[in-house]
Amino acid sequence: MNTDTAHDIRIRPGGPADVPVILDMLDAAVVWMNRRGNTQQWGTRPYSQNPGGVERVQRYTTEFSPYMAELDGVPVGTVVLGAGPNPQVPIPPAGEPERYVRLLVSDRRHAGLGIGAALLAHAAEETRRAGVELLRVDCWAGGGGELVAFYERNGFAPTTGFLAGEWPGQVLARRVG
């Protein structure tokens, strides 16, 4: 990670006006994953063309707490926090108050600059500010486990694995209190 560049990342609250740029990042992430041979995580169709994709992102910006990372004033990533996981994800409840990363995506043109790490650090700080000690996330656990390893490098520990149909998932948790 280039720490000099990471200091230039500014994180601000997001909102409905950010929906187009979030969708663009999601669409570009699908292309990036597919070029690397990963067609299982998010499929091959642009995220914005998936049934319910646009509506989901719109809901994330109004019903949850979205934050946008900017580099030189340009949006380069987003994290969306909720009070718990998507009810459709087959995982056990936390058993205590939590904040849950509902979405994390960065602009792949700026990969390696620490954008995802900065957004996760911000999520941890927002969780602390809310007086909550547990931050959780679920992610795709397939491939070589690169995404799970990314979260581990950012202070999360694996807790529960799950299958959503054929999609292997992993829940990870981080104590922030």
Secondary structure, DSSP 4 states (H G I P E B T S, - for coil): --HHHHTTEEEEE--GGGHHHHHHHHHHHHHHHHHTT--SSS-SS-GGGSTTHHHHHHHHHHHSEEEEEEETTEEEEEEEEESS--TTS-----SS--EEEEEEEE-GGGTTSSHHHHHHHHHHHHHHHTT--EEEEEEE--TTSHHHHHHHHTT-EEEEEEEETTEEEEEEEEE--
